[in-house]
Amino acid sequence: MAKKNGAEKKYLKSGNFQDNFTPEQVEEKIRTVAHEIYLKKGCTPGHALEDWLMAEKAVQRELQVSGSR
């Protein structure tokens, strides 16, 4: 398992993320959700940042909920 640097540890703890998710795993989940949003919106180009930010929020909520169990 890759060792987390201080910034990554702070980020993970500040969002109530569980330690068993690496930053790479969180980013991959965000990427997947962003793509799903893009597809649901009819593959309309020009909204990549908006889709990514929506995906980040959704994944953060999902991980916070799972972290509070």
Contacts in CASP RR format, 6 or more apart in sequence:
PFRMAT RR
TARGET T0000
AUTHOR 0000-0000-0000
METHOD contacts of the structure
MODEL  1
MAKKNGAEKKYLKSGNFQDNFTPEQVEEKIRTVAHEIYLKKGCTPGHALE
DWLMAEKAVQRELQVSGSR
1 22 0 8 1.000
2 22 0 8 1.000
2 24 0 8 1.000
4 12 0 8 1.000
4 22 0 8 1.000
4 23 0 8 1.000
8 23 0 8 1.000
11 17 0 8 1.000
11 23 0 8 1.000
12 19 0 8 1.000
12 21 0 8 1.000
12 23 0 8 1.000
15 60 0 8 1.000
15 63 0 8 1.000
15 64 0 8 1.000
16 63 0 8 1.000
16 64 0 8 1.000
16 67 0 8 1.000
16 68 0 8 1.000
17 26 0 8 1.000
17 63 0 8 1.000
17 64 0 8 1.000
17 67 0 8 1.000
18 63 0 8 1.000
18 66 0 8 1.000
18 67 0 8 1.000
21 63 0 8 1.000
26 59 0 8 1.000
26 63 0 8 1.000
29 59 0 8 1.000
29 62 0 8 1.000
30 52 0 8 1.000
30 55 0 8 1.000
30 56 0 8 1.000
30 59 0 8 1.000
31 55 0 8 1.000
32 55 0 8 1.000
33 54 0 8 1.000
33 55 0 8 1.000
33 58 0 8 1.000
33 59 0 8 1.000
34 48 0 8 1.000
34 51 0 8 1.000
34 52 0 8 1.000
34 54 0 8 1.000
34 55 0 8 1.000
36 55 0 8 1.000
37 51 0 8 1.000
37 54 0 8 1.000
37 55 0 8 1.000
38 44 0 8 1.000
38 47 0 8 1.000
38 48 0 8 1.000
38 51 0 8 1.000
41 47 0 8 1.000
41 51 0 8 1.000
END
